Amino acid sequence: MEYYLVKWKGWPDSTNTWEPLQNLKCPLLLQQFSNDKHNYLSQVKKGKAITLKENHRALKPALAEYIVKKAKQRIALQRWQDELNRRKNHKGMIFVENTVDLEGPPSDFYYINEYKPAPGISLVNEATFGCSCTDCFFEKCCPAEAGVLLAYNKNQQIKIPPGTPIYECNSRCQCGPDCPNRIVQKGTQYSLCIFRTSNGCGWGVKTLVKIRRRSFVMEYVGEVITSEEAERRGQLYDNKGITYLFDLDYESDEFTVDAARYGNVSHFVNHSVREKV
């Protein structure tokens, strides 16, 4: 008869018990246990894969250790996912997935929804003017006042060339939240998944639904620093083979966004990922 060592939730390890299968009423945990065991036995060890014939034997210490670590990782990732969804201020949900290795949540990353100015930097968010349109899609709206075209078509897709600034309606405008010129400010509308890549490139982001071309997905949010500070950090990041720097200004290079420690889902967008969803 097979017995399973059970760690009882809320009780110390000293109260762990060995239970036969018929005593276990936790199909999800049993399936996770079976999957973890299969994944471990399928890994390459000493140049060749471990055969699944070992399934019927008692768990070896290394396998047992792996399963325990995988269980703890699953709990940690679930807590991190819950935290991300508590912190976000947009409609889309955030999911976390790691079926590749034992890597847990990043230890030095803090989720934010808006730009975080570095010490000594003041961000002015108040708009200088607003529109009084009854229909912002057809009338001369905020973009016209700024000398550019309305950025979106009727399907809320970008219609202007790359590099053209986007001017949306703001708190001074008389239009409401359903205005067709309010897209970015509504935040991410799609559910996204932060997942561990299988090609050794760390974390990546994948969508869970099909998204039409030229649709807004997410804003690149991070810490706002001076260009001088960006140069200094850039050298450090180059030595590590990473970069999270993105120029913020359209007409000048005074400020840069650094999403290395502070950011949103865009922190995990990985240009080295080529995986099908």
N, C-alpha and C positions, 0 to 999 in steps of 0.2 A: 504494500500500500504506500502511496506517495503522501508525504507530509510536508507542510509548508511552515516555515518559521514566520510568525506573524508579529509585527510591531503594532501594538494597539495605540490608536490615536489618543493623545492626552495622557498616556501612561509612560513611565520610564522604561528603559530597555530591560531592566531587571524583571519586568513582568511579561516579557515576550514569551510566547507559547508556540509549540508545534501542533498544527491542526491538520486533520485529514481534509481532502478536497470537499467532502460533503458538508463540512462545517463552514465553508467560506461562501458568503453571499455577496460577493463583490466582483461581478463579471468584468467590469472595466479594468480593475486593478490586476486581475488574473490575465487579461489580454495584454496589458502593458508589460507584465512580468514575462509572458511568453515572447512578446516582440523583442524585449530587451535581451533576453537569453538568445534568441535566434540571431539578432544583430551581432552580438558579441561572438558567437560561435562561427559566424560568417566572415569575421575579420581575418586578415592575413596575420599569421603568427609564425615566426621563424622561417619566412620565405614561402610558406604554403598555407592555404586556408585550413582551418580546423573543421573536421567533418562533423556533420550533424548527428553522427552516431553516438556522440557523447551526451545527447539529450537525455538518455535514460539513466545516466550515471548520477551519482551525488554531485552537487555543485562544487566545483573547485573553488578555492579561496579567491582567485583572481576574478572569476566569473561572479561570485557572490558580491565581491567588492564593487565590481562594475554596476551590478543591478542596484545596489544601495546608492551609489553615486548618481546613477541615472534617475532614481526616484527623487533624490534630494534636488537634482537639477530641475526636474519637472515642476516641483513645488516652487522653487525659486523663480523660474520663468513665469509661472502662473501669477505669482505675487507681483512680479514686475509688470506683466501685462495689465493686471488690475490697477496698478499705480499709474501707468501711462494713460489708461482710460479715465481715471479720476482727474488727472491733470489737464487733459486735452480740453479744448473749448470749441471743437468743431463737431459736425454731424457724424462723419465717418468713424468707424471703430478701428482700434489698433489690435492686431493679433501678433503673437510671438511664437516662433516655431524653430526647434532645433532637433532634427532627426539625424544629424551628422556626427557630432562629437559631444563632449561633456562640458563645453563652454557654457557658462551661465551669464547672467546679466552683466553688462559692463559696469565696472566699479567706479569709474570716474566720469560719468555722464549724467547730466541733469536736464530733464525735459522742461522746456519753456514754450510758451505760445507766442510771445512777442519778442522783438529785439531787446537784448539786454545791454545797455550802454556800459562800457568799461569806466572805471573811475576817471573823472575829469571830462567826460563826454556828456553833453546834454542833447537829447533828441527832442525836437519840436514836432509834436504830432497834430497840433491844432491847425485846421485848414484856414486858408486866407480868404477864400471865397466859395460860394456854393451856387447851385442853379435853382431856378424857379420853374422848371419844366413841368408840364403835365404829362408828357411822354418823352422820356430822355432818349429813346431810341431814334426818334425822328426829329427832335428839336436840337437847337444849338446848345449842347450841354457842356459840362466841365471840360471835356477834351478840346472842344472848339475854343473855349476861353484860353486854353493853354497852347493853342496853335497846332493841335494834332487831331487825328481822327479817332472816333469811337473805336475801342479796341475789339469789341465783340460783335458777332453776328446774332441772328435771332435764336440760334441754337446754343448760345453762350460759348462759342468757340472763338479763339483768337483769329482775327482776320488781318491784322497789321503785320508788317515784316519783322523778323527778329531784330532786336536792338532798338526798336521804337518804344518810347516810354508809354506806360499805361496810366491814364488819369481816370480814377473812378469817382463817383459821387461820394459825398462825405457828410459829416454831421451838420454842416451849414446848408445842405441842400433840402429842398422841400419834398423831394420824392421819398417814397417809403422803402422798406426792406425788399420789396419785390421788383425794384428798379432793375432793368436789364444791364445797367452799368455798375452793378455791385456784385462782383464775382469773387475776387481774391479775398475781400474782407469777410466773406462768409466762411472761409476756411475750407479744409478738405471735406468734400462731400462723399468720397468713396472710402470703403473699408480697405485698409492696407495691412500687409503682413510683413513684419520684420523677421527674416529667416536666416538661418545659418547656411552658407553656400557649401556645395559639395566639391568645389574645385579649390578649396584652401584659401579663398579670398575673403574670409571673415563673414561679416553680416551683410545682407542685402535687403532690398525691399521689392515685394511683388504685389500686384493688384489682385483682388479676388473676383473682379468682374471685368468685362470688356469695357474699355474707355475709348470714346471716339477721339480721333486725331484732333490735335490742337485744343483739347479741353484742358482746363486748369485742374491740376492734381494737388499740388501742395506749394507752399511758400518756403523758401530757404531762410530759416530763422537761426540766429545765433548771437554771439557776443559782438557788439560793435566796437571796433578798435581803430586806432589811427593807422595810416599807411606805414608810418615808421615802425610801429609795433608789429604790424603784419610782416614787414621785412625780417624782423628779428625772429618771429615765430616761424616764418616760412623756412628759414635755414634749419631750425630744429626739426620741423616736420619732414624736410627733405632727407635728413639723416635717418629718419625712421621709415621713410618710404611712404608717407601719408600726407594728405593735405585736405584741409577743410576751409580754406580761405576763398572768399568770393568778394570781388569789388562791389561796393554798395551803390556808389554814385553814378549817375548817368552822364553828367557833364564834367565832373572832376574826379580825382582819385584821393579825396581827403580821408574817406573812411572805408573800412573793409569789414566784412562779416566773417567771424571765425566760429564755426560750429563744432569745434573739437570737443569741448566740454559742455557747452550749453547749446541746446538745439531742439528741434522737433524730429519727426520721422525722417525728414530729408537728410539728417546726419548719417543715416544708414544706406542711402542710395549708393550703389556700388557699380561703377562703370566697368568693372572686370567680370561682371556676371552676365552669362548668356544662357539662361535656363528657361525652359518652357513652363508655363503655369498650367 
